[in-house]
Structures are given as structure tokens and as C-alpha cells.
Amino acid sequence: MAKKHYLTATLPDGYVKTIGPTAADYTHYWRIVARLDNGKTEVFWGHTKSLPEAKKKRNAAVDASRNRGWISHEFDIVALVKTAG
């Protein structure tokens, strides 16, 4: 059985997300912050096993923005840092 660990993402705005404990080898965390026309926001996030996989989410965010009528959105990708569990 694989040893479990924690994964931590620190986003540019200072938000810190910790995932785990997990045995998965995720490498990147992505987050979409969508601004709605009523002034509210929606947040979508996930983790991937490669940077190219995370970058594909950017294209999905553009499509979602058009389909859902978001006023704007921000998309971030950051590397995950592994720590002992």
C-alpha cells in the first residue's frame, strides 16, 4: 500500500488549499473563480496528475464562461507541494 501524504497549493491571491491524506500523485491544482451578473461568485477547482492536463481545464473554463453567461472569470494553475502525512 502506498504511503499517504498531503498536497498543498498556494494560489497567487494567498489562498491555501490542502488535499489529503492521499496516496495519489497529483502534481497541479487548478481553480476557476467565476463572476456572475448578480454580483455573486462561483468557485470550481480540482487537481491533476500533469501540467498539460491542468491546462486543458483553461479551455473548458472559456467554454463554460460563454455557456453559463459569466461576466468574467479567473483561472489559476499552481504546482502542488507534497508533505508527509
N, C-alpha and C positions, 0 to 999 in steps of 0.2 A: 504494500500500500504506500502511495506517495505521501511524503511529509507535507502537512498543511502549513500555509503561510498566509500572511496578509499582504494586500496590494494597496498602495496609497497613490492617489492622484492629487496634485496641487494645480489648480487652474489659475490662469493669469489674474483673475479678479480676487484671488486669495481663498476661494472655496476649496476645501479639502474633503475628498471622498475616500473612504476606506472600504475595501471589499475583502470579505473573508470571515472566518478562515476558509481557504480553498486550496485544493491541490492542482487546480487548473493553471496553465501557463499563459495567462493573459498578459499582453505587453502594452496595450494602449487603452485609454479611456476617452470616450467622446461624449459631448454634451451639446444639445441644442436648446437655446432659450428663445422661445417664440413670443413675440409681442402681438397681442390680439387687438382688434379695433375697439373693444370695450375697455381698454386700459389694463387688462389682466395679462398675465404671462403663463405659458405652459412650458414645462421643462421635460425633455426627453434625454435619456442617457443610456450608455451601455459600455461594454468592454469587448475587445477583440484580441485575437492572437497574432495580429500583424498590423503594421502601419498601413499597408495598401488596403487591407480590409476596413480599417477605420476611415480611410479617405473616401471609400465608396459611400459612406454614410452622408458625406457632404452633398453628393448628387441627389440622394434621397431627400435631404433637407430642402433643397431648391424646389424639387417637385412638390413636396408637402406644403411649402410656402404658397405655391400657386394654387394647389388644390384646396387648402384649408383657409385661404384668404388672410394669411398673417400679414400684419403691417410691416414687420421686419423680423429678422432672426439673427442670432449669433451662433456660430458653430466653432467649437474648440476641440482639439485633439491634444492630449498630453500623454507622455510616457508614464507607465505605472512603475512604482518602486517597490520591490519585494522586501518584506521584513519577516523575521522569524515569528512563528505562531505559537 
